[in-house]
């Protein structure tokens, strides 16, 4: 049995969590929309054609914001194709994913769905094949009260009141050669600047996200961020980060260490943002939007065999394992540790496409393994992140040295005064005895210890066996005289909740 320690104090904090850190993402890609959230012929479909079984699962996750409509898709999207009478909307050859887009679901339908699941929309504009005009016109359509061409067009389409969308992405992954309309940093920076200026003239209350690097290993990383922010610093509010990880080498210790890469990515981008702040002698701080993150590798070979130019084929349908859920938990811990600067994050994506929720056409919807750590973090991770000092055994692996066997973060809910510790034991061989010195929390008691564990690291959930990987409440924890003692089973995700005795 190995031992790890955590020390913290109620008064020492990292920062307040913006609830948008538990956001998600839906793109016009694969079955995310069609037979995902939208299936008019489904037995549970509501009057608008949206699957209510999926709605209930999304509500369970309590996602506060959803990025839409892309993703790579947005870089070739004409938003006007997706508004007005559905029967008059064109079918388009969609170049990013080589499918046919029917446009049966567009801006207004998606906003209606968002209202149904109690979430906000994070709208992306096309800076690939389009630019300033399309962006300002879409914003006018969505947010202007009336008396202008596009706001009156919205009213003509049946939406009298503005949609009042507050968070907007200035394109998607424009550093990537795969992107339609790929640009250099200076080309994108200039376009993003002028688009931001125009959009904030239409609605000064909006917040804007500029494109950062698509991942940390891009050849232009760091130089891209620096150049883009040099152009846009005073006009944008967030810089984006994207990261996906996989275990194609079937190397569990190395796989579970990949959240360290995510941590380094965040730290690097924060440094770049602050460098430009210093360079410009600015009083403004740019925060981060980690608006694509997840595990993604299972479906890549299968996707190569998909027939092009079909409608809503099953693309990027990763079937997640128990070990994937552990890495998702570790990535959530990493995001929370940086709550002072990461204010928005979007698990990519929400339904069917690299998603926590899966559906079968005309059939059931079920929770994938990664559903559970995201659900726990969203439900119990609201509040303030406390600074934690962690003393843990370590191991070395292919990509990293000194990987802590324990990774953890602690969140204090200001409203309820509850304390939640999220912890992953990366060790495959041994349980961990955890001792937490919780200064300032003497009058507390353990109210729940949730554990996600499984004897098979490759275990999955399916429509036939949707509860194969599921958390239990039989965790072993106790709290006395300011010290929490807990047993963390080998390779497990743990959620330990404490509440004041008063």
C-alpha positions in Angstrom: 0.0 0.0 0.0 1.3 3.4 -1.0 0.6 6.7 0.7 0.0 10.2 -0.6 -0.8 13.5 1.2 -2.7 16.7 0.4 -2.4 19.9 2.5 -4.6 22.9 2.0 -6.2 25.9 3.9 -9.6 27.4 3.5 -8.1 30.9 3.0 -5.6 29.9 0.3 -7.4 29.9 -3.1 -6.5 29.6 -6.8 -9.5 31.3 -8.2 -13.3 31.2 -8.6 -14.6 28.7 -11.2 -16.5 30.1 -14.1 -19.3 27.6 -14.6 -18.6 27.8 -18.4 -15.6 25.6 -17.7 -18.2 22.7 -17.9 -19.3 23.6 -21.4 -19.5 21.3 -24.4 -19.6 21.4 -28.2 -21.9 20.4 -31.0 -20.8 20.5 -34.6 -22.6 19.7 -37.8 -20.5 16.5 -37.9 -21.5 12.9 -38.1 -24.5 12.1 -36.0 -24.1 14.9 -33.4 -27.2 16.6 -34.7 -29.1 14.3 -37.0 -30.1 11.2 -35.0 -28.2 12.7 -32.1 -30.1 15.6 -30.7 -32.5 15.8 -33.6 -34.6 12.9 -34.9 -38.2 13.9 -35.7 -39.4 10.2 -36.1 -37.9 9.0 -32.8 -40.5 7.8 -30.2 -39.3 10.5 -27.7 -39.1 13.4 -30.2 -40.8 16.6 -29.1 -42.8 18.9 -31.3 -39.6 20.4 -32.7 -38.0 17.0 -33.5 -35.5 16.9 -30.7 -35.0 13.7 -28.8 -36.2 14.0 -25.2 -34.1 11.1 -24.0 -31.0 13.0 -25.1 -32.4 16.2 -23.6 -32.7 14.5 -20.2 -29.1 13.2 -20.3 -27.8 16.7 -21.3 -29.7 18.2 -18.5 -28.2 15.7 -16.1 -24.7 16.9 -17.2 -25.9 20.5 -16.5 -23.9 22.0 -19.4 -23.9 25.8 -19.1 -22.7 26.7 -22.6 -22.5 24.8 -25.9 -20.2 25.8 -28.8 -21.9 25.7 -32.2 -21.9 25.1 -35.2 -18.2 24.1 -35.5 -15.4 23.2 -35.5 -14.1 22.6 -39.0 -17.6 22.8 -40.3 -18.0 26.5 -39.6 -15.1 27.5 -41.9 -17.2 26.7 -45.0 -20.7 27.4 -43.5 -23.1 30.0 -44.9 -25.4 30.7 -41.9 -28.1 32.0 -44.1 -28.6 28.4 -45.5 -29.8 27.4 -42.1 -32.5 30.0 -41.4 -36.0 30.6 -42.8 -38.5 27.9 -44.0 -36.9 24.5 -43.7 -38.4 23.3 -47.0 -36.6 26.1 -48.9 -33.2 25.5 -47.4 -30.4 24.2 -49.7 -28.5 20.9 -49.3 -24.8 21.7 -49.5 -21.7 19.7 -50.1 -19.9 20.1 -46.8 -16.2 20.1 -47.5 -14.7 19.8 -44.0 -16.1 16.3 -43.4 -17.1 15.5 -47.0 -20.8 15.0 -46.3 -24.1 16.4 -47.5 -25.5 19.0 -45.1 -29.3 19.2 -45.2 -29.6 22.4 -43.1 -32.7 21.1 -41.5 -31.2 22.3 -38.2 -29.8 25.8 -38.2 -29.3 28.8 -36.0 -32.9 29.2 -34.7 -33.5 25.5 -34.2 -30.3 25.1 -32.3 -31.0 28.0 -30.0 -34.5 26.5 -29.3 -32.8 23.3 -28.4 -30.3 25.1 -26.1 -33.2 26.7 -24.3 -34.8 23.3 -23.8 -31.7 22.0 -22.1 -31.1 25.2 -20.1 -27.8 26.1 -21.7 -26.3 29.2 -23.5 -24.9 29.1 -27.0 -21.3 29.9 -27.8 -21.6 30.9 -31.5 -18.8 30.5 -34.0 -18.5 32.7 -37.1 -17.0 31.6 -40.4 -13.6 33.3 -40.9 -12.5 30.7 -43.5 -14.6 31.2 -46.6 -16.4 34.2 -45.2 -15.4 37.2 -43.1 -16.5 40.5 -41.6 -19.8 40.8 -43.4 -21.1 37.4 -42.6 -20.1 37.7 -39.0 -21.6 41.1 -38.4 -24.8 40.1 -40.2 -25.2 36.9 -38.1 -24.7 38.9 -35.0 -27.3 41.5 -36.1 -29.7 38.6 -36.9 -29.2 37.1 -33.4 -28.9 40.1 -31.1 -30.2 43.3 -32.7 -33.7 44.2 -31.3 -35.2 45.3 -34.6 -35.5 47.9 -37.3 -32.6 46.6 -39.4 -32.5 44.2 -42.3 -31.2 41.1 -40.5 -33.1 41.7 -37.2 -36.3 42.1 -39.1 -35.5 39.0 -41.0 -35.2 37.1 -37.7 -38.7 38.4 -36.8 -40.0 37.3 -40.2 -38.7 33.9 -39.3 -40.8 33.8 -36.2 -38.4 35.1 -33.5 -39.6 38.5 -32.3 -37.1 38.8 -29.4 -33.3 38.8 -29.9 -31.5 35.6 -29.0 -28.9 37.7 -27.1 -25.9 35.4 -27.6 -23.0 36.8 -25.5 -20.0 34.6 -26.4 -18.7 34.4 -30.0 -15.7 32.5 -31.5 -13.8 34.2 -34.3 -13.4 31.2 -36.5 -11.9 27.8 -35.8 -8.4 26.4 -35.9 -7.3 28.9 -38.5 -3.6 27.8 -38.0 -4.4 24.3 -39.4 -3.6 23.5 -43.0 -6.7 21.2 -42.9 -8.9 24.2 -42.3 -10.9 25.6 -45.2 -9.5 29.1 -45.6 -6.4 28.4 -43.6 -4.4 31.5 -42.9 -1.1 32.7 -41.5 -1.0 34.2 -38.1 -0.9 37.7 -39.5 -3.6 37.1 -42.0 -5.9 35.7 -39.4 -4.9 38.3 -36.8 -5.8 41.1 -39.1 -9.1 39.5 -40.1 -10.0 38.7 -36.5 -9.2 42.3 -35.5 -11.4 43.9 -38.1 -14.2 41.3 -37.5 -14.1 42.0 -33.8 -14.3 45.7 -34.3 -17.3 45.4 -36.5 -19.1 42.9 -34.2 -18.6 45.0 -31.2 -20.1 48.0 -33.0 -23.2 45.9 -33.6 -23.3 44.7 -30.0 -20.6 46.1 -27.5 -21.8 43.6 -24.8 -20.5 40.5 -26.5 -17.3 38.5 -25.5 -15.0 37.3 -28.3 -12.7 34.3 -28.5 -9.7 34.4 -30.8 -8.2 31.3 -32.3 -5.1 30.0 -30.6 -3.1 27.0 -31.8 -5.0 23.8 -32.6 -2.6 21.9 -30.3 0.7 22.3 -28.6 2.7 20.4 -31.2 1.7 22.7 -34.1 4.9 24.0 -35.8 3.7 27.6 -35.4 2.7 27.2 -31.7 3.6 30.2 -29.5 4.5 32.3 -32.5 0.9 32.0 -33.7 -0.5 33.1 -30.3 1.9 36.0 -30.1 1.2 37.3 -33.5 -2.6 36.9 -33.2 -2.7 38.7 -29.9 -0.5 41.4 -31.2 -3.3 42.3 -33.6 -6.4 41.5 -31.5 -5.4 42.0 -27.8 -7.6 45.0 -27.0 -10.6 43.7 -28.9 -10.9 40.0 -27.8 -11.5 38.5 -24.4 -10.3 34.9 -24.7 -7.7 32.9 -26.6 -8.7 29.3 -27.5 -6.8 26.1 -26.9 -7.6 22.6 -28.3 -6.2 19.3 -27.3 -7.1 15.6 -27.9 -5.2 12.6 -26.5 -5.2 8.9 -27.3 -3.7 5.5 -26.3 -2.9 4.1 -29.7 0.3 2.5 -28.2 -1.7 0.8 -25.5 0.6 2.2 -22.8 -1.5 3.0 -19.8 1.1 4.7 -17.6 2.0 7.1 -20.4 -1.6 7.6 -21.4 -2.7 8.6 -17.9 0.2 11.1 -17.8 -1.1 13.1 -20.9 -2.9 15.5 -18.6 0.6 16.9 -17.9 0.8 17.9 -21.5 -2.5 19.8 -21.1 -1.2 21.5 -18.0 2.0 22.6 -19.8 -0.1 23.9 -22.7 -2.2 26.0 -20.4 0.8 27.4 -18.6 2.6 28.2 -21.9 -0.4 30.1 -23.4 -1.0 32.0 -20.1 2.7 33.2 -20.4 2.2 34.3 -24.0 -0.9 36.2 -23.1 0.8 38.0 -20.3 3.9 38.7 -22.5 1.7 40.6 -25.0 -0.1 42.3 -22.1 3.3 43.6 -20.9 4.4 44.4 -24.4 1.3 46.6 -25.0 1.4 48.1 -21.5 -2.2 47.0 -21.2 -4.4 46.8 -18.1 -6.4 44.1 -19.7 -6.0 40.4 -18.9 -6.8 37.8 -21.6 -8.2 34.6 -20.3 -8.4 31.2 -21.9 -11.2 29.2 -23.6 -10.2 25.5 -23.8 -13.0 25.0 -26.3 -12.1 21.6 -27.6 -10.7 18.9 -25.4 -11.3 15.1 -25.0 -10.0 11.7 -25.8 -10.0 10.9 -29.6 -8.3 8.0 -31.3 -10.6 5.0 -31.4 -12.6 5.8 -34.5 -9.8 7.2 -36.8 -9.3 4.1 -38.8 -13.0 3.4 -39.1 -13.6 6.9 -40.4 -11.3 6.4 -43.3 -13.8 3.9 -44.7 -16.9 6.1 -44.7 -18.5 6.7 -48.0 -18.2 10.4 -48.9 -21.2 12.7 -49.6 -23.7 10.9 -47.4 -26.0 12.5 -44.9 -25.0 12.3 -41.2 -22.7 9.2 -41.4 -21.4 7.7 -38.1 -18.2 9.8 -37.9 -15.8 10.1 -34.9 -17.9 7.6 -32.9 -15.3 6.7 -30.3 -16.5 4.0 -27.9 -14.9 4.9 -24.7 -13.2 2.6 -22.2 -12.8 2.8 -18.5 -9.2 4.0 -18.9 -10.5 6.9 -21.1 -12.8 8.0 -18.3 -9.8 8.2 -16.0 -7.9 10.5 -18.4 -11.0 12.7 -18.8 -11.1 12.9 -15.1 -7.5 13.9 -15.0 -8.1 16.6 -17.7 -11.0 18.0 -15.7 -8.7 18.2 -12.6 -6.2 20.1 -14.8 -8.8 22.6 -16.0 -10.0 23.2 -12.5 -6.4 23.8 -11.3 -6.2 26.7 -13.8 -9.6 28.2 -12.9 -8.0 31.5 -12.4 -7.3 31.8 -16.2 -9.4 29.0 -17.9 -12.8 30.5 -17.8 -14.5 28.5 -20.7 -13.9 24.9 -21.7 -15.9 22.7 -24.0 -15.8 18.9 -23.9 -15.8 18.0 -27.6 -18.4 16.8 -28.3 -21.7 16.2 -26.6 -23.6 13.5 -28.5 -22.4 10.6 -30.7 -19.3 12.4 -32.0 -16.4 11.7 -29.5 -19.1 12.2 -26.9 -20.3 11.2 -23.4 -23.8 10.5 -24.8 -24.5 7.9 -27.5 -27.6 7.2 -29.4 -29.0 4.6 -31.8 -31.2 5.8 -34.6 -34.8 4.8 -33.6 -33.3 3.3 -30.4 -31.9 4.1 -27.0 -29.6 6.8 -25.6 -26.9 5.8 -23.1 -24.0 7.2 -21.0 -20.5 6.4 -22.1 -17.8 5.8 -19.5 -16.5 9.4 -19.8 -20.0 10.7 -18.9 -19.4 10.1 -15.2 -16.3 12.2 -14.3 -17.7 15.1 -16.4 -21.1 14.7 -14.6 -19.4 14.7 -11.1 -17.2 17.7 -11.9 -20.1 19.7 -13.3 -22.4 18.8 -10.4 -19.9 19.2 -7.5 -17.2 21.4 -9.0 -18.8 24.8 -8.7 -17.2 27.3 -6.4 -13.6 28.2 -5.6 -10.5 26.1 -6.2 -8.3 25.8 -3.2 -4.5 25.7 -3.5 -3.3 22.2 -2.7 0.1 20.9 -1.9 0.3 17.3 -3.1 3.0 14.8 -1.9 2.7 11.7 -4.0 4.8 8.7 -5.2 5.9 9.2 -8.8 6.7 7.1 -11.8 8.5 7.6 -15.1 7.0 6.8 -18.5 7.8 7.3 -22.2 6.8 11.0 -22.4 7.3 12.3 -18.8 9.4 11.9 -15.8 8.2 12.1 -12.2 4.5 11.6 -12.9 2.6 11.8 -9.6 0.6 8.7 -8.9 -2.0 11.0 -7.3 -3.6 13.9 -9.1 -6.3 15.9 -7.3 -8.0 19.2 -6.9 -10.3 20.6 -4.2 -13.3 22.8 -4.6 -15.2 24.8 -2.0 -18.8 25.6 -2.8 -19.3 29.1 -1.3 -23.1 28.8 -1.2 -23.4 25.4 0.6 -19.9 25.5 2.2 -19.5 21.9 1.0 -16.0 20.7 0.1 -15.2 18.3 -2.7 -12.0 16.5 -3.5 -11.6 15.1 -7.0 -8.8 12.6 -7.1 -7.3 10.0 -9.5 -5.0 7.2 -8.5 -2.9 6.6 -11.7 -1.3 3.5 -10.1 -2.3 0.2 -11.7 -0.8 -2.1 -9.0 -1.5 -0.4 -5.6 -4.3 1.3 -3.8 -3.3 4.7 -2.3 -3.8 5.7 1.3 -4.6 9.4 1.1 -4.2 11.7 4.1 -5.5 15.3 3.7 -4.7 18.0 6.1 -7.8 20.3 5.7 -7.0 23.4 7.7 -10.0 25.6 8.4 -12.5 22.6 8.0 -12.5 21.1 11.5 -16.3 20.9 11.9 -16.8 18.8 8.7 -17.9 15.3 8.0 -17.7 13.0 5.0 -21.1 12.8 3.3 -20.1 10.7 0.2 -17.2 9.0 -1.4 -17.9 8.1 -5.1 -15.6 5.7 -6.9 -15.4 4.9 -10.6 -13.3 1.7 -10.9 -13.4 -1.5 -13.0 -11.4 -4.8 -13.2 -11.1 -4.3 -17.0 -9.4 -1.1 -18.1 -10.8 -1.7 -21.6 -14.4 -2.0 -20.3 -17.1 0.0 -22.2 -20.7 0.9 -21.9 -23.1 -0.2 -24.7 -26.8 0.0 -25.5 -27.1 -3.6 -24.4 -25.0 -3.1 -21.3 -25.2 0.7 -20.5 -24.2 0.3 -16.8 -21.1 -1.8 -17.2 -18.8 1.0 -16.1 -20.6 3.0 -13.4 -19.6 4.7 -10.2 -20.4 3.3 -6.8 -20.8 5.0 -3.4 -18.8 2.5 -1.3 -15.6 4.6 -1.1 -13.7 4.3 2.2 -13.2 7.8 3.8 -13.2 9.2 7.3 -12.6 12.7 8.8 -11.4 13.5 12.2 -9.7 16.6 13.8 -9.1 18.3 10.5 -7.6 15.2 8.8 -9.3 13.2 6.0 -8.2 9.6 5.5 -9.3 7.8 2.4 -8.5 4.7 0.4 -8.2 5.3 -3.3 -8.4 2.0 -5.2 -5.8 1.4 -7.9 -6.6 3.1 -11.2 -9.7 4.9 -10.0 -11.6 8.2 -10.2 -12.7 9.4 -6.7 -15.1 12.1 -5.6 -15.0 12.8 -1.8 -17.6 15.2 -0.5 -17.5 16.8 2.9 -20.0 19.1 4.6 -20.1 21.1 7.8 -21.7 19.5 10.8 -23.7 22.6 11.5 
